[in-house]
Amino acid sequence: MAFRKITPQDISQFSNMLGDRYVLTDAEQLERCSHDETEDLRHMPEVVLQPGTVEEVSAVMRYCNDRLIPVTPRGAGTGLSGGALPVLGGVVLDMKRFKKILKVDKENFQVTTEPGVITQELQEVLKSQGLFYPPDPASKGSCFIGGNVSENSGGPRAVKYGVVKDYVLNIEMVLPNGDVIWTGANVLKNATGYNLTQLVVGSEGTLGVITKIVLRLIPAVTHDLLMLVPFYSATDACKAVNDIFLAGYTPSALEFMERDALEWSMRYIQSAGIDLPPEIQAHLLIEVDGNRLEQLFEDMEAISAIMQRYKTGEILFADSHEQKQMLWALRRKVGEAVKSNSVYKEEDTVVPRALLPRLLETVKRVGQEYGFHSVCYGHAGDGNLHVNIIKANMSDEDWQNKLPQAIRVLFREVVAMGGTLSGEHGIGFVQKSYMDIAFNDIQLGIMKKIKDVFDPKGILNPAKIFVN
Amino acid sequence: MAFRKITPQDISQFSNMLGDRYVLTDAEQLERCSHDETEDLRHMPEVVLQPGTVEEVSAVMRYCNDRLIPVTPRGAGTGLSGGALPVLGGVVLDMKRFKKILKVDKENFQVTTEPGVITQELQEVLKSQGLFYPPDPASKGSCFIGGNVSENSGGPRAVKYGVVKDYVLNIEMVLPNGDVIWTGANVLKNATGYNLTQLVVGSEGTLGVITKIVLRLIPAVTHDLLMLVPFYSATDACKAVNDIFLAGYTPSALEFMERDALEWSMRYIQSAGIDLPPEIQAHLLIEVDGNRLEQLFEDMEAISAIMQRYKTGEILFADSHEQKQMLWALRRKVGEAVKSNSVYKEEDTVVPRALLPRLLETVKRVGQEYGFHSVCYGHAGDGNLHVNIIKANMSDEDWQNKLPQAIRVLFREVVAMGGTLSGEHGIGFVQKSYMDIAFNDIQLGIMKKIKDVFDPKGILNPAKIFVN
C-alpha cells in the first residue's frame, strides 16, 4: 500500500478537527514521539495529534483511512518492542489526553477507564476503595493502561494473578475507518459470538484505537511478605522455582535475577542495597500475599525450606515497608540499569516453567557460540526470562549481522521447547522478523487476514508484528 | 452458498478415508446425531463420520470443502444451544474416537488431551496426580472437553476459578480446507501475534475442528465445605450474593435455585433430599474450598452471618461426603428435571453480578406480561442466570410466535443492564436470531468476516451463531 505524505492542507484539516494546540509539528514533540523504550531506535512522525474524545479519534482515523496516511497510536511510550514507533512516518496518535477513570463500579468489582491513565495511579485509586487490579509491569509508574492492554502486559504478579488479558472484560475502540465499536459486554462470563475482546488484547494497536477499557477487579489483599534468596548457581535458582509450585505454593511474585542484573541495578539506583558476596551467581525474589498474616509466615517458612535444597547464601526477609520498596526498586530498575550501561537488545523469551534451567543454559551457550554477553532476569514463575544482550565490545558489524543469526538460533530452541518469542513485551517492530520461527505461513496467513478484516487499507500501526 | 447433497460415491470415498465401520448411515446413528440436549430439536445428518486421527479429519474436511458438503462437528451432544445440530444435513463429524489423554505434564502443570475425553474423567485422572482443572459444567459426567472448549463452558466453580478460556493454552485444529494448525504455544504468558487460541475458544465449532487441547492446571485443593441457605424471598437470595463478595469472600461455588428448580429436581432424582417448607422461595448453594480446613470453617461462619441479614430458613451445612453429593446432584439435575417436566426453552442470561436481583425481577415481569412461567437457577456468583421457560399450557401459537417476542424484550433489558445473551451455553442455532440485540451490524460484520478468514466456503457448522 503506497502511503501518502502529510501536506499543509492535512495539517489545517487536523486543526479543524482537534484545535491548533493539539496538532503538533515542532521538533521537540516529533522527537518525543519518535522513540519508545526500545533500544535506541528513532523514527520521526510527520505530525503528532492529541485527540481528546472518541469522536475526534474517529474523525482523524476516517480522514487518514480515506487518504492512506499511516497512523501509529501511542501510549506512554514505555514499550520494549517498538510498537509505538511511527516507522513509516505519518501521524502519531498521542492518547495522553484520555486520562480519566470514568467509573469505579465497586458493587460489581469493575472499573471503566480511558487508556491514557497511568497503571499505578489506576491501581492506587482502586486500592483506596478496597479493589485490586493486579497486573504490574515494571514500568507501572509511567506506562498507560491502554498500552498494557495493547501489549497484554504481565509483570511480577502474573504468576499468581494472571496477565492483563485475564482482567479485560470489554473494550471501546475506533476502527481504522472511523467506526466505533465495543468488543464485548461487562460480564464475567460471555459465550456470545466470537471473543473480539481477547483478540484485541495484545494486538499491539494494529486492529483499532482503544478509547475505553472495562476491567474486572478483585478484592484488595491486605498482607504480603517478601524474601530475597541468593544462589551459588544460577541454574539452581531456576530449578528451585519449579520446586515451589510442585510443593503446592503459588507465590504472588517469583522473580529471577542474574548476578549482573542485581549488581548493575544497585549501581544504577545507587542503593546501598544488599550484601553481594562474590560467590553469589543469582537471586530469587519471592513474595507471598493474602489476608491472613500468620499463614503467609508459614508459607514463607515452607518456601525457604525448599530453597535450602540448594546451595544458597543467607536469605533476606524484608522486615519493613522500606526494605520491600528497596528490593522491588532493585528488581524493577534492572532494565533501565542495563540500558544505561550499554547498547543492548532485550529478548522476552518464555517457555514451560520447568524448562527454565534449560532456557538459561541455552542462552549462555548460544552467547558463547556467537560471542555475546547477556544479562538475564525476569518472571521465573511464568517461565518468562528477559534476556538483555549487551553490545559491550561486539563490533558494529557483528551486532548488525551476526547477532540476528544468534537470536534466530536462540528462538528456534525456545520454540522447540514449547515456548515462544514474547511473553509480555509483544512483537511490534523489533521481533517481527522472527515470527516465522513461531508460526508457519498458514498461521501467519490467518493473522494477516484478521488484520485485513479490521484494517483493509493497512493504515493503522503499519509494519508491525508482520514482516509484510 | 449452495451446498451439495451427499452421494453414494461420497460415501465410498469416506469409507476409503476412514474404513467402512466409521462411516455410519443407519437410522439409529443418524437419529443419535440429529439432536443434542437443546429443547426437542431434531435435524437429520446424511452421514455420521467417526475419524480417529487428525489426518483423517483433515482428509474429510478437504474433501467436503472441495465439494461444498456441510460438516458439523459433534462432541458428546450435551450442548444447550444447538451447536451440534446438522441443520443443513451433510456430515456430522463425530469426535468420540478422540478419547486419549495424551500427556499429563505434572512438572509444568499442563495436560495435552484429545477433545473426546469426558470432562469429569479428565478431572479425575488429573486429581489423582495432584492436579486440578476446575471448569465443571453441569454435564461434566458426560460432556467432552472439546465441546467445553468450543462453547467456553463454565459451571459452578467459574466464580472462583474462571471458565474454560482461562485454562486453554494451545489448540491443534483442522481448518475447513484440511490444513492443520496450532493456535498458540504451551506457555503461561504469550504476547506473540494475535491470540488465535482465545478466538477459537467459544467459537462453537465454526472456525475449525479441534483435535488437541493443551490446558494449564493448578495444584489440587484438599478441602471444601458446602452449605444450603433457604430464603423467604428469591430477590433477597440474589441480593445476598453480592454481599458475600463485598465482604471480601470468593466462594468456590455460589449457586441460586428458585423453589421450583429445587422441588422439580428433588422429584426428578427421587431424592429424599431436603426439607422444603412452603414459605421458602429460593436457595443459595454455597461452597468454599482451600487447603486449610480451619480457615474454611471461619469463612463459612462469616458467610452464614452475612446471610442472616435476610429472612432465611435454617441453613443446612453438609456434614458428609454423601450429603455434599446429594446437594450437588440436586443442583446439577435441575436442567434435566425441567426438561422431563415440560417442553421448555432455556435462556442463559448474564449481567453484572450486582444486577442479579433486577434481572430476576425483569424475567418475572416479562413472564407476566407475555404469559409464560419460568424456572430460574444458575451461577449467581457470576451474574449468570439460567431461565427455563416452561410451555405448560401456553398455546402452540403463542409458543411459536409470542414467546420469541417476549425473549427479545428480555434480552433487550439484559443488554441494557450491561449484560449479554449467553454466559456459557453459546449462541449456536437457537439464539442466533437474537444476536442483533447484543451486537450492531459493524460488530456482526467483523465477526462474519473472521468466520470467512477461517472458512471462506462456509461449510463448517453452517447456520450457527449468525442469521446469515
Contacts between the chains, C-beta under 8 A, distances in Angstrom:
chain1	res1	chain2	res2	distance
A	105	B	352	7.3
A	105	B	354	8.0
A	106	B	246	7.7
A	107	B	242	6.5
A	107	B	246	7.4
A	107	B	352	7.9
A	107	B	353	8.0
A	107	B	354	3.9
A	108	B	352	4.2
A	108	B	353	5.6
A	108	B	354	4.9
A	108	B	355	7.7
A	109	B	245	6.6
A	109	B	353	7.7
A	110	B	352	6.7
A	130	B	248	7.8
A	151	B	191	5.9
A	152	B	190	7.7
A	152	B	191	5.0
A	152	B	195	7.6
A	153	B	191	7.8
A	154	B	189	5.2
A	154	B	191	7.9
A	158	B	188	7.6
A	158	B	189	6.1
A	159	B	188	7.9
A	162	B	166	7.8
A	163	B	189	5.7
A	165	B	195	7.2
A	165	B	198	7.3
A	166	B	162	7.8
A	166	B	166	6.7
A	175	B	442	7.6
A	179	B	442	5.1
A	181	B	440	7.6
A	181	B	442	5.4
A	181	B	443	5.3
A	181	B	446	7.3
A	182	B	443	7.5
A	184	B	420	7.6
A	185	B	350	7.8
A	185	B	415	7.6
A	185	B	418	6.5
A	185	B	419	6.2
A	185	B	420	3.9
A	185	B	438	7.1
A	186	B	352	5.5
A	186	B	418	4.2
A	186	B	419	7.7
A	187	B	350	4.7
A	187	B	351	6.6
A	187	B	352	6.4
A	187	B	382	7.8
A	187	B	383	6.2
A	187	B	384	7.9
A	187	B	418	7.2
A	187	B	419	5.7
A	187	B	420	5.8
A	187	B	423	6.7
A	188	B	158	7.6
A	188	B	159	7.9
A	188	B	350	7.6
A	188	B	353	7.0
A	188	B	382	4.7
A	188	B	383	6.4
A	188	B	384	7.7
A	189	B	154	5.2
A	189	B	158	6.1
A	189	B	163	5.7
A	189	B	350	5.5
A	189	B	379	7.4
A	189	B	382	4.9
A	189	B	383	7.9
A	189	B	384	5.3
A	189	B	423	3.9
A	189	B	424	5.5
A	190	B	152	7.7
A	190	B	202	8.0
A	190	B	350	6.9
A	190	B	420	5.8
A	190	B	422	7.5
A	190	B	423	6.6
A	191	B	151	5.9
A	191	B	152	5.0
A	191	B	153	7.8
A	191	B	154	7.9
A	191	B	202	5.5
A	191	B	348	7.3
A	191	B	422	4.4
A	191	B	423	6.2
A	191	B	424	5.2
A	191	B	425	6.2
A	191	B	426	4.7
A	191	B	427	7.4
A	192	B	420	4.6
A	192	B	421	4.7
A	192	B	422	4.8
A	192	B	427	6.1
A	192	B	435	7.6
A	192	B	438	5.5
A	193	B	427	6.3
A	193	B	435	6.5
A	193	B	438	7.2
A	193	B	439	6.4
A	193	B	443	7.8
A	193	B	444	7.8
A	193	B	447	5.4
A	193	B	465	6.2
A	194	B	199	6.2
A	194	B	202	7.5
A	194	B	203	5.9
A	194	B	447	4.8
A	194	B	450	5.8
A	194	B	451	7.8
A	194	B	465	7.9
A	195	B	152	7.6
A	195	B	165	7.2
A	195	B	198	5.4
A	195	B	199	6.1
A	195	B	201	6.9
A	195	B	202	5.7
A	195	B	203	7.9
A	196	B	443	7.3
A	196	B	446	6.7
A	196	B	447	7.2
A	198	B	165	7.3
A	198	B	195	5.4
A	198	B	198	3.5
A	198	B	199	6.9
A	199	B	194	6.2
A	199	B	195	6.1
A	199	B	198	6.9
A	199	B	199	5.3
A	199	B	450	8.0
A	201	B	195	6.9
A	202	B	190	7.9
A	202	B	191	5.5
A	202	B	194	7.4
A	202	B	195	5.7
A	203	B	194	5.9
A	203	B	195	7.9
A	218	B	250	7.6
A	219	B	245	7.2
A	219	B	248	4.5
A	219	B	250	7.3
A	242	B	107	6.5
A	245	B	109	6.6
A	245	B	219	7.2
A	246	B	106	7.7
A	246	B	107	7.4
A	248	B	130	7.7
A	248	B	219	4.5
A	248	B	291	7.2
A	250	B	218	7.6
A	250	B	219	7.3
A	291	B	248	7.2
A	292	B	295	6.9
A	295	B	292	6.9
A	295	B	295	7.6
A	348	B	191	7.3
A	350	B	185	7.8
A	350	B	187	4.7
A	350	B	188	7.6
A	350	B	189	5.5
A	350	B	190	6.9
A	351	B	187	6.6
A	352	B	105	7.3
A	352	B	107	7.9
A	352	B	108	4.2
A	352	B	110	6.7
A	352	B	186	5.5
A	352	B	187	6.4
A	353	B	107	8.0
A	353	B	108	5.7
A	353	B	109	7.7
A	353	B	188	7.0
A	354	B	105	7.9
A	354	B	107	3.9
A	354	B	108	4.9
A	355	B	108	7.7
A	379	B	189	7.4
A	382	B	187	7.7
A	382	B	188	4.6
A	382	B	189	4.9
A	383	B	187	6.2
A	383	B	188	6.4
A	383	B	189	7.9
A	384	B	187	7.9
A	384	B	188	7.7
A	384	B	189	5.3
A	415	B	185	7.5
A	418	B	185	6.5
A	418	B	186	4.1
A	418	B	187	7.2
A	419	B	185	6.2
A	419	B	186	7.7
A	419	B	187	5.7
A	420	B	184	7.7
A	420	B	185	3.9
A	420	B	187	5.8
A	420	B	190	5.9
A	420	B	192	4.6
A	421	B	192	4.7
A	422	B	190	7.5
A	422	B	191	4.4
A	422	B	192	4.8
A	423	B	187	6.7
A	423	B	189	3.9
A	423	B	190	6.7
A	423	B	191	6.2
A	424	B	189	5.6
A	424	B	191	5.2
A	425	B	191	6.2
A	426	B	191	4.6
A	426	B	192	8.0
A	427	B	191	7.4
A	427	B	192	6.0
A	427	B	193	6.4
A	435	B	192	7.6
A	435	B	193	6.5
A	438	B	185	7.1
A	438	B	192	5.5
A	438	B	193	7.1
A	439	B	193	6.3
A	440	B	181	7.6
A	442	B	175	7.6
A	442	B	179	5.1
A	442	B	181	5.4
A	443	B	181	5.3
A	443	B	182	7.5
A	443	B	183	8.0
A	443	B	193	7.8
A	443	B	196	7.3
A	444	B	193	7.8
A	446	B	181	7.4
A	446	B	196	6.7
A	446	B	453	6.1
A	446	B	454	6.9
A	447	B	193	5.4
A	447	B	194	4.8
A	447	B	196	7.2
A	449	B	453	4.3
A	450	B	194	5.7
A	450	B	199	8.0
A	450	B	450	6.4
A	450	B	453	5.9
A	451	B	194	7.8
A	453	B	446	6.1
A	453	B	449	4.3
A	453	B	450	5.9
A	453	B	453	6.6
A	454	B	446	6.9
A	465	B	193	6.2
A	465	B	194	7.9
